C-alpha cells in the first residue's frame, strides 16, 4: 500500500505529497506514518539509500548511520540463526553474479530485519549468532558500496561490521572483517599505515590459525606493499598468503567474498608480479585467468588490465592501451581494483604516449563518465 508511506516517498523524491498522490488519501492507521516510530525512520533511510545508489549519487550523510543504528545500539521476524547465516553466505556468493543495484534493496532490507532482532534481545547464544549475521551482511554491503564507488559509505559500514564481529566473539569473523576491509581500503586509495594496521590486527587476532580472513589480510599486505614499491614485504606477504592457503580446508569452488580460493591466490600473485615486472608476469596472469569462470567479469577484467600493463612495459604500448580500453568497454563504471590498475597503467605509459587517443579513452573510462 504505497499510500501508507506517502510522506516517505514525498520526502525521498522531493515531490509534494499532494502532487505525488492526488485525490483522497483514504483511511490510514496514523501510527504507521513515517515520522512516528523507529521502524518507519529506518524504512525511509533504506529507501533513500536505494534511491541514491540507483541514481548513481553519493549516499547522503546520516542515511547510512540510521540504517545501521539497530546494530550499533546493541554493541520477531524469524530468529533462526542457521537460516540467517545461510542468507548472509548466499549474499557473499551473489555479489559475484548479480548487478550491485539489484542486490542492494534485498540486502538492506535483511540488514534492517537483523537490526530489529538484535534490539529485541535474545538469549546470549542467539544474540551472538545474530551479531555474526549482522557483521557478515554489513561486510557484504560495504563490499557492494566499495564496488559502486562510494568509499565513504563503505568505510562507515566496515566500521559497523568490525564492531558487530568483535561483539559476537567469533575469532574467524573478526579476522575476515579486518582482512577484507584492508583489501577494500587498498583499492580505495587509503594510506599505507591505515591498511597495514588492519592487516596487523587481523594477523594478531588470528594467532596463526588459518582462515579465509587471514588469507585476505596477507593478500592486502602483499598488494599494498607492491603498490608502494616495498618488494621485500610484498614477497614476504605473498609467501605467508601461500602458507595460509595451503592450510585452509577445501570448500566449494563457487566464488564468494566470504571465502578464499585458489583463483584469488593466483590473482594476487599476478598483481605483485605485474607491479614489479619480470619474466614470470605473463605466466602468473595466465595461471590466474585459467581458474576463473567466464562469468567472473570483474577479476577477469582486472587480469586483462594487468596484461595491458605488462605489454606497455614490454614497449608494446599501442597493443597494451587497446587491450585496456577494450577490457573496460563492457563495464558501466570501473570498480575497486580497476580504478587503481587503470591509474597504474597511465603512470606506466611513456610521456609521449599519454596524448594518444587510446590513452585519453582510458582516462575517460577510469573516471566512469
N, C-alpha and C positions, 0 to 999 in steps of 0.2 A: 504494500500500500504506500506508494511514494508520497501521497498527501500527508501521511503521518510525519514525514521528515521534510515537509515543505520548507521550513525555516532553515534547516541544514543545507538543503540544495540551494536555496536562495543566497545564503552566505558564501557557500563554496564557489558558485558560479557568478557571484556578484550581480545578480539579477533580482529586481524587486519581487517579493513573493507574489503579489497580485498579478504581476506580468507573467511570471513563470507558471502560476496555477490560477488562471482566470476563472471567475464564477464561484458559486458556493463551495465552501471547503468541506461541508458535511460535519458530522459529529465525530470528534476525535477525543480520545482519552487524553486530557490535558497533562496527566502525569508523565506522558511519553514525549512531551515537547523537548526539542534538542537542547534548550538552555536549562533543563532540570535533570539532575542525576548524572553520575559519573559515566554510566554506560553510554548515554547519548553523546556526551563530550567525546568519548573515545570513538564512537561511530563517525562523528563529524571529522575527527582527526584522521581516521583511516580513509575517509572519502577525500579529504584534502590531499593526503599523501598520494593516493591513486591518481587523482586529477593532475597533480603537479608532475608526477612521473610520466603520465600519459601525454602531457603537453611538452615534455622534454625540458622542463624548467627545474631549478633547484628547489628542494623541499623547504618551505618557509620555516624559519626558526620557531620553535615551540611546538610544532605539529608532531614531530617525531618524539619529543620528550613526553607529550601527553599520551601518545600511543604506547610507549614503553613504561609508563609510570606504574601500571599494575604490577609489573615485575620488580621495578625499582623499589617499591614500598615494602615488599616482602623481605629484602636483604638486610544442581550443578550440571551444567554441562557434564559430559562423561568424564570421570576421573580415572579411566582405565589407562594406567601408566604405560603398559606394554603397547597399547594401541597408539597412544600419543608418540611413543618413541619410534614406532614404525612410520608414522606420518612424518616426523622430523627427518628420518633417514630417507624417506621417499623424496622429500624436497631436495635433499642433497644430491640425489640422482637426477631429478627433473631439471636441475639447474643447467645440466649439460645438454638437455634435449628440447627444452621449451623456451620460447621467447621470454625475456625478462618481464615485459609489460603484461604478459599473460599470467605469469607466475605470481606476481606481487599481490593482486587482490586476495587470492585464497590464502597466501602466506600471512598477510597482515591480519586477516580475519581469524586465523588459527592462533596467531600470536596474542591477539586481544582475548580470545577464549581462554588460553592458558593463564594469562594475567588475571582474569577473573577468578579462575580456580585457585590460584595462589592467594588471592585476597580472602577467600572464604575460609582458608585454613584447612589442613588435613592432618592426619597422623604423621609423625616425623618422617617415616619411610616414604609415604606417598608425597609429602611436601618436597623431599629431596629429589624424588623422581620427576616431579613437575618442574623443579628448578633445572634439572638436566635437560628436559624437553625445551624449556624456555631458552636455555643457553644455546641449544642446537638450532632452534628456529631463529633466534636473534642472529646467530652466526651466518645462517643461510641468507637472511635478509641483508645483513651487512655485505656479504659477498655480492648479492644482486645489486645493491646500491653502488658498490665499487665498480661493477661492470657497466652500470649506467652512467658513470662519471661523476656521481655525487659523493665526493670524497669526504666532505664534512659530515654528511648524514651517516656515511659508513663508519667513520671514526666514532661517532656518538653511539651507534648501535653495537660496535665491537666492545665498547666500554661496558654496556649493559650485559652483553654476553659473558664477558670476563667475570663480572660481579656475580651473575647467576651461577656460573660454573664453580666459582670459589665457594659460594654458599651451599652448593649441592654436595661438596666434599668429594666429588668424583675426580680422581687424580688425572686419568687419561683425558677427560673432557677439559680440565684446566690446561693441560698441555696443548691440546688441539686448538683451543680458542686462541692461545698466545702464538702458536706456530702459524696458524692460518692468518691471523691478524698481522703478523710480521711479514708474511708474503704479500698481503694486500698493501701494507704500508710501503713496502719496497716499490711496487708499481705505481703507487700514488705520489712518489717523489719525497717521502719522508726522509729525515736526516739519518745518517749512518748510526748515530748514537741511539736514536729512538728505536730503530729496527733491532739493533744488536741487544738493546736492553730487553726487549720482548723475547728474543732468541735465548738469551742467557737465563731469563726467568723460566722459560719452558724447559730448558736443559736441567736446571736445578730442581724443578718440581718433578720431572720425570725420574731423576735419580738412576739413570741408565736403564730404566725399564722401557723396552721398545714399544712404540705406538705410532699410529699414523701422524699424530700431532708432533711427536719428536722428529719424525722424518721431515715434516713440513718446516719445522723450526730450522733444522740443518740446511734444508733447501733454501730458505730465506737468507740464512747466513752466507751460503755459497754465492748466490747471485747478487746479494748486496755488496759483498766483498769484491766480486768480479766487477761490478759496475763502478766501484770506487778504486779499481786498479790494484787491490790488495791480493795478488796472485797466491801468496803463501796461505792466507786464511781461506781463500776461496777453495783451494785444493784440499786443505785440511777439512773444511766443512763438507766438501763433496765426499771425502773418504769416510767421515762419520755418518753421512747420509747412507752410503752404500752399506756400511756396517750395520746400521739400524734396520735398513730394508731387508737384509739377509735374515734378520731375526724376527721379522714380522710374520704372524700367521697368515697363510694364504687364504684370501676370501674371494668373493665374487669378482669376476673380471669387468663387471659393469662400472663405468666411471662414476665416482661420487666424490663430492667435495669433503665428505666425512671420512674418506679412506685415502690410501696412498698406494698406487700401483706401479708396476714396472715401467709403464709408458711415461709416468710422471718422473720417475727416476732418470730415464733416458733423456727426457725433455730438459731436465736441469743440467745434466752433463753437457748436452748440446749447447745450452746457453753459455755455460762457463767457457767451453771450447771456442765458441763463436766470439765471445768478448775478447779473449786473448789471442785468437787466431792460431794457426798452425796446421800441420798436415792432417791431424785427426778430426778437424772440424767437420768436413763433409761427411765422413763416415758416421760421426756421432749424430748428425742431423738425420741421416738416412735411417739409422737404427731406431731413432725415436719415431719417425714417420711410419715405419712398418708396424708399430704397436698400436696406433690409433685407428679406430673405425672411421670410415669416410664421413660419418655424421658429426664427428668431433670438430666442428668448424673452427672454433677459437684456437685450440692448441695447434691444429694443422696450419692455420694462417700464421701463427707465431713462428712455427718452424720454417715456413716459406720466407718469412721476413729475415730469419737468421741466415738462410741460404742466400738471400739477397745481399746481406752484409758481407758474407764470405766471398761472393762474386766480386763485389766492389773492391774488397781488399786485394783480390787477385787481379785487379785492374780491368775487370770486365764490367765497367761502370754502367754502360747503357743496358746491358742484359740484366744486371742486378736491379737497376731502377725500374725497368719494365716489369720485372717479376714482383717487386714490392707494390707497385701501383695496381697490377692485376690482382694480387692477393687481397688487397683491401677493397676492391671494387664491389664485391658481393656483400660487404658489411655495411649496415646503415650508419654505424659510428664505431670508431676504434674503442676497444675496451681494455682496461687494465694493462697487461703486459704489452699490448700492441702499441699503446702510446709511447712507452719507453723505448721499445725496439725501433719504432719509426724515428724517434729523436736520435738514437744511436746511429741509425743508417745515415741520417742527414749530417751528423757530425763526422762520419767516416768519409763522406764524399770529398774528393779533391776540390779545392776552391773554384777551379774553372768549370766544374760540372754542376755547381749549385744553381746556375742560371738555366740549365736545360729544362725544357717543358715538363719532362717526366719528374724532375726534382720539384718543380712548382706544384704539379699534380699531387705529389706525395705529401707536401706540406698542407695542401687543402684537405686531403684525406685524413691527415693526422688531427686537424682541427675539428673534424666532424661536420663541417659545413657542406 
